[in-house]
Amino acid sequence: SDWSSDVCSSDLGLGDIGEHFSDTDPALRGIDSRVMLQHALSLLGDAGWQVLNVDVTVVAETPRLAPFRAALVQSLTSAVGAPVSVKATTMEGLGSLGNREGIASLAVCLLEEEV
């Protein structure tokens, strides 16, 4: 859910994830990403915005997402308080992701200003 924290807060100029959770702070090593997500959601709420939905794409050769997809959708939807869709794709063996050197995720967050 690091992607959600970044996409939802940086869209509104509320800072990216590194501004709120420095990767050089040893106290944050291994922090649960749900803590970061809840922080981003609080920032949004305080600024007068709400999440309408989130669309996530995971880019990975392995592991296959299918066995985990339903649980991810349920967990993220519950954490965000709005519908979250999760899908996966591969790089078909191209580049570092295709060579299984990492996993990437992309997210789009639809926000609505509360009136």
C-alpha positions in Angstrom: 0.0 0.0 0.0 3.0 2.3 -0.3 1.7 3.2 -3.7 -1.6 4.4 -2.2 0.1 6.6 0.3 2.1 8.3 -2.4 -0.6 8.6 -5.1 -3.3 9.8 -2.8 -1.3 12.4 -0.9 1.1 13.7 -3.6 -1.8 14.5 -6.0 -2.9 17.3 -3.7 0.5 18.7 -2.9 0.5 17.1 0.6 3.9 15.6 0.1 5.1 12.2 -1.1 5.7 9.2 1.1 9.4 10.1 1.6 8.5 13.4 3.2 6.3 11.7 5.8 8.3 8.5 6.3 12.0 8.9 5.5 13.7 5.8 4.2 16.8 6.8 6.2 15.0 6.8 9.6 16.0 3.5 11.3 12.9 3.8 13.6 10.7 3.3 10.5 12.5 0.2 9.2 9.9 -2.5 8.6 7.0 -0.2 9.2 3.6 -1.7 8.3 2.5 -0.1 5.0 -1.0 0.1 6.4 0.3 2.7 8.9 1.5 4.8 6.0 -1.7 4.4 4.1 -3.8 5.5 7.1 -1.6 8.5 7.5 -2.1 9.5 3.9 -5.9 9.0 4.3 -5.8 11.2 7.3 -4.0 13.9 5.4 -6.6 13.7 2.7 -9.5 13.9 5.1 -7.9 16.8 6.9 -7.6 18.6 3.6 -11.3 18.0 2.8 -11.0 15.1 0.3 -12.2 11.6 0.1 -11.1 8.6 -1.9 -13.8 7.4 -4.4 -11.8 4.4 -5.8 -8.2 3.2 -6.4 -7.0 1.1 -9.4 -3.8 -0.8 -8.8 -1.6 -2.6 -11.3 1.2 -4.9 -10.0 4.0 -5.6 -12.4 5.8 -8.9 -11.6 7.0 -12.0 -13.2 6.7 -13.9 -9.9 4.9 -14.6 -7.7 1.6 -14.9 -9.6 -0.9 -12.5 -8.1 -4.0 -14.6 -8.8 -4.0 -16.7 -5.6 -3.7 -13.5 -3.5 -5.8 -11.1 -5.6 -9.1 -11.5 -3.7 -7.5 -11.1 -0.3 -5.6 -8.0 -1.5 -8.8 -6.4 -2.9 -10.7 -7.1 0.3 -7.9 -5.9 2.6 -7.2 -2.7 0.6 -10.8 -1.9 0.1 -11.3 -2.2 3.8 -8.3 -0.1 4.6 -9.1 2.7 2.1 -12.8 2.7 2.7 -13.5 2.8 -1.0 -13.4 0.3 -3.8 -9.9 -0.9 -4.8 -9.3 -2.9 -8.0 -6.1 -4.9 -8.3 -4.7 -6.5 -11.5 -1.4 -7.8 -12.5 0.8 -7.9 -15.6 4.3 -9.0 -16.5 7.1 -7.5 -18.4 7.4 -10.7 -20.5 11.0 -11.1 -19.6 12.1 -7.6 -20.5 14.3 -5.4 -18.2 15.0 -5.7 -14.5 11.3 -6.5 -13.7 11.2 -9.1 -16.4 14.4 -10.6 -15.1 12.7 -11.0 -11.7 14.9 -8.4 -10.0 12.0 -6.6 -8.5 8.3 -5.9 -8.4 6.6 -2.6 -9.3 3.1 -1.3 -8.6 1.2 1.6 -10.2 -1.9 3.2 -8.8 -4.5 5.7 -9.8 -6.6 7.3 -7.0 -9.9 9.1 -7.8 -10.6 11.8 -5.2 -13.6 13.9 -4.5 -13.6 17.2 -2.6 -16.0 17.0 0.4 -18.5 19.8 0.4 
